[in-house]
Amino acid sequence: MKALLFILLSSFLLFSSSSFHPIYVSSTEVDYKAKDKKIEIAIKIFSDDLQEAITKEKQKHVEIGTDREHKDATQFIIDYLKTNFKFKVNGKMVDYNFVHRKLVKKDFFAMWIILEINKVKKVKSLELFNNILIPLHSTQQNIVTFRYNDTPFKKFTTYKGSENVTLY
C-alpha cells in the first residue's frame, strides 16, 4: 500500500510539474557590421513564454506559434518588443526594423526574431534596455552577446533590477 501511494504521489509530482519550467532565459545576439552600416539583432525566446507575456499585456488569450495563431501575432510581437527592448546608439534612441521570425519546433518551440538597425555609420556607444519577460518571471535572465565587426563576442546579462546594459 505504501509503495502504491509513493508511486501515485511521485507520478503526480512528475506530471504536474511538466507544465512549467523553472528556468527562464532568452538569448540575444547583437552584431554591428560597420561595412554594411547596420546592427543585426537575433533574439531567441521560447514561444510559450512570449505568448504568456503578450496574453497578459493584451488581457486576452493570444496564441503564438501554434495552428491557432492569432492573425495579428506578428504585430503583437513587434509591439511587445518596442516596449521591452530598446536601443540607444551614440546616446540617441533608435528604432529597429522587424525582419522576420521563425519558430523552431525541434528546439522546444524556440522562436528566433530577427531585427536590424540601418544607417549606423559609426558606433561610439551602444546601450540596450532588455526587459523581455522580466515583469512576467522574477527569475528571468536575458543573455546578450555583442560583436563589433569581427571581434570576439562580449557577453552580458539583464535581469530584474538590471535591465540596462552598455554594450559598447
Secondary structure, DSSP 8 states (H G I E B T S, - for coil): -HHHHHHHHHHHHHHHGGG--S--EEEEEEEEETTTTEEEEEEEEEHHHHHHHHHHHHTS----SSTT--TTHHHHHHHHHHHHEEEEETTEEE--EEEEEEEEGGGTTEEEEEEEEE-----S-EEEEE-TTTTT-TT-EEEEEEEETTS--EEEEEETTB-EEE--
